[in-house]
Amino acid sequence: MQFVVTQMHAPADCPSDEPEVLEKLGHAFSEREAVKKGVRLLGAYIAPLEHTFFFILEADSLAKVTDFLRPAAKLGTAKVTPVDDFQKVVRQLSHGR
């Protein structure tokens, strides 16, 4: 299963002035750590002025995604959206499946 994650935090909770926290987050959201937690990290992006992280993940359970996101849980909230391949779904729908 693939998931698009939008992780948001308030400006007051932003770790941008805390190098140690940023380093920990950088490590926590690395490909290496994702693999340890059973998650495939397909993409990781940040919109600094919006205080928002975006992740595209692949995992066989929501529990693994939740575990991967845990290091940023105290910063704010996350919206986790399961997604599927666009063309696959269109083919299935157009063929009545």
HUWOUR-V710056 format. One record per pair of residues at least 6 apart in sequence whose ideal C-beta (glycine too) atoms are under 7 Angstrom apart, sorted by sequence separation. I is the first residue (numbers start at 1). J is the second residue. D is the distance in whole Angstrom. If there is no record, write none. Layout:
{{I & J & D} {I & J & D}}
This chain:
{{15 & 21 & 4} {27 & 33 & 7} {34 & 40 & 7} {59 & 65 & 5} {15 & 22 & 6} {34 & 41 & 4} {46 & 53 & 5} {57 & 65 & 6} {45 & 54 & 4} {69 & 78 & 6} {15 & 25 & 7} {31 & 41 & 5} {44 & 55 & 5} {57 & 68 & 7} {43 & 55 & 7} {43 & 56 & 4} {41 & 55 & 7} {42 & 56 & 4} {29 & 44 & 6} {42 & 57 & 6} {65 & 80 & 6} {41 & 57 & 6} {42 & 58 & 6} {40 & 57 & 7} {39 & 57 & 5} {40 & 58 & 4} {62 & 80 & 7} {40 & 59 & 7} {53 & 72 & 7} {39 & 59 & 5} {38 & 59 & 6} {39 & 64 & 5} {38 & 64 & 4} {39 & 65 & 6} {37 & 64 & 6} {39 & 68 & 5} {37 & 67 & 5} {37 & 68 & 5} {34 & 68 & 6} {14 & 51 & 6} {11 & 51 & 6} {10 & 51 & 7} {9 & 51 & 5} {8 & 51 & 6} {28 & 71 & 4} {8 & 52 & 5} {7 & 52 & 7} {6 & 52 & 6} {7 & 53 & 4} {25 & 71 & 6} {24 & 71 & 7} {25 & 72 & 6} {6 & 54 & 6} {5 & 54 & 7} {5 & 55 & 4} {4 & 56 & 6} {5 & 57 & 6} {2 & 56 & 7} {3 & 57 & 5} {2 & 57 & 7} {2 & 58 & 5} {3 & 59 & 7} {1 & 58 & 7} {1 & 59 & 6} {1 & 60 & 7} {15 & 75 & 7} {3 & 65 & 5} {7 & 69 & 7} {13 & 75 & 5} {13 & 76 & 6} {5 & 69 & 7} {7 & 72 & 5} {9 & 75 & 4} {10 & 76 & 6} {9 & 76 & 3} {8 & 76 & 5} {7 & 76 & 7} {8 & 77 & 6} {7 & 78 & 4} {6 & 78 & 7} {5 & 78 & 6} {6 & 79 & 5} {5 & 80 & 5} {3 & 80 & 5} {4 & 81 & 5} {3 & 81 & 6} {3 & 82 & 6} {4 & 83 & 5} {3 & 83 & 7} {1 & 82 & 6} {2 & 83 & 5}}
